[in-house]
Amino acid sequence: MKIDVLLVQPHQGESVKRRIFHPGIEIPLNIACLAAYLDRQDISNSILDMRLYAEGDPFRQIENAVLNGNPAIVGISAFTSEADNARRVAELVKRMDENIVTVVGGHHASALQADLLKEVPGYDLLVYGEGEITLTQIVDRTKSGGSFCDLDGVVYRNGDQVVVNPPRKVIDRLDDLPFPARDKLDLDRYVPSPGTGNYMRLPTTGIMASRGCPYRCNYCSKGVWGNDVRFRSVENVLSEVESCIDTYGMHDFRFYDDGLTLPQWDLKLFCNEILRRGIDISWNCYSRVNHVDKEKLLLMKKAGCYHIKFGIEFGTEKALRLADKGATLKQARKAVLLTKEAGIECKGNFMFGIPGETIDDCKQTIAFAMELSPDLATFYPFDLFPGSTFYRRKTEGDISVDNRLPRTVTDALSSKAYVCFYFRVEYVLQRLQRLLRNPLREIVLVRNGLRMIGRFFFNKWVEGLGKRRASGR
């Protein structure tokens, strides 16, 4: 059966596979939102999530999807970590049928725009920013044989030139958007990794109450939604929650928002409505350390929140300033303490090697992580992401951005941090206390956490052995 659009989520690159903490396979909320919007416009579409086939031959799945669906358009959404596989998808599609219009969007495309279209001839069009309206208009122009030259939010080729059209105005009323098309996904196959504390019960799903983030951390890219935050109404979010319960039996939710705990959204009303209606859910979220207090945390706990991820990132005020983080070490200490006291599981994310950081700064971050001792912690080497302020400074010739520790050093610091943090007597005792409170969850977390750490260091050993053999040592 011929379809108008095949939406593709590429699989991750090798760099992500080498990380200790793997999130598992999460529902591709981005393209599920696109699919739902296309459905509303009576545009036929299907979703292919290549991550579900990453251990086999994911590109064979592309071939089958194109042959079976005969799409007019293949839309590819990718993060930077998926960029190489996204390019391979476009090239494969073009080899199969050069008349298929290949469209790339997502964070990587929104950050690079003209540069990406110049680098990858397999892409016909690039969509930057929100994609719902833009992709719909691309479908209409493709069907009518019209031009793309006046479509906002599109990058296209005009002969040998690449043209960047003006940005599209964002969707002001997020309540007007349909709920993500979860019915197009094989939901049983989406299981986050148990070792990351990312769910309490199955089935589970991601959900978003907002788009955008008002903060401008120098290492982060906001290419799709920008810095202006738009919120859905509490009632609209609760309607989606109840729809997931009624339709799919989902009682567990992960809020992907950067700003769920921002004061601009009525989180208190959200929690009180959950309690008033007797909605049986468990949920986790992200938060900045300067956006929680005792009252808020206790209410979140009552309403089913069991896990909060804090982007603490650094253990020195110097690094916080370099990153323009907009938070302090004191705020991090208070947030972690209050979260633990509220009985909510707490995770801290930490980073090594932003421009200007020294090895000693990074060691202080490790020490700070151990001082805070959140229930879980992740440690990552800094990556220069397209769309970030650091990336822009580098492209503009700011040599200070090159003042970075070598990747071999930040990789080693990350490995050391995991050992120092997780293999402490104090941490073992901390986990034992949680074992008494929630034994089943704790056993699963510890078992899978040790498995991830063991696999990481085994892969490191194999990688090092291969390098030694190659060098003849």
Secondary structure, 3 states (H helix, E strand, C coil): CCCCEEEEECCCCHHHHCCCCCCECCCCHHHHHHHHHHHHCCCCEEEEEHHHHCCCCHHHHHHHHHHHHCCCEEEEECCHHHHHHHHHHHHHHHHHCCCCEEEEECHHHHHHCHHHHHHCCCCCEEECCCCHHHHHHHHHHHHHCCCCCCCCCEEEEECCEEEECCCCCCCCCHHHCCCCCHHHCCHHHCCECHHHCCCCCCCEEEECCEECCCCCCCCCCCCCCCCCCEECCHHHHHHHHHHHHHHHCCCEEEECCCCCCCCCCCHHHHHHHHHHHCCCCEEEEEECHHHCCHHHHHHHHHCCEEEEEEEEECCCHHHHHHCCCCCCHHHHHHHHHHHHHCCCEEEEEEEECCCCCCHHHHHHHHHHHHHHCCCEEEEEECCCCCCCHHHHHHHCCCHHHHCCCCHHHHHHHHHHHHHHHHCCHHHHHHHHHHHHHCHHHHHHHHHHHHHHHHHHHHHHHHHHHHHHHHCCC
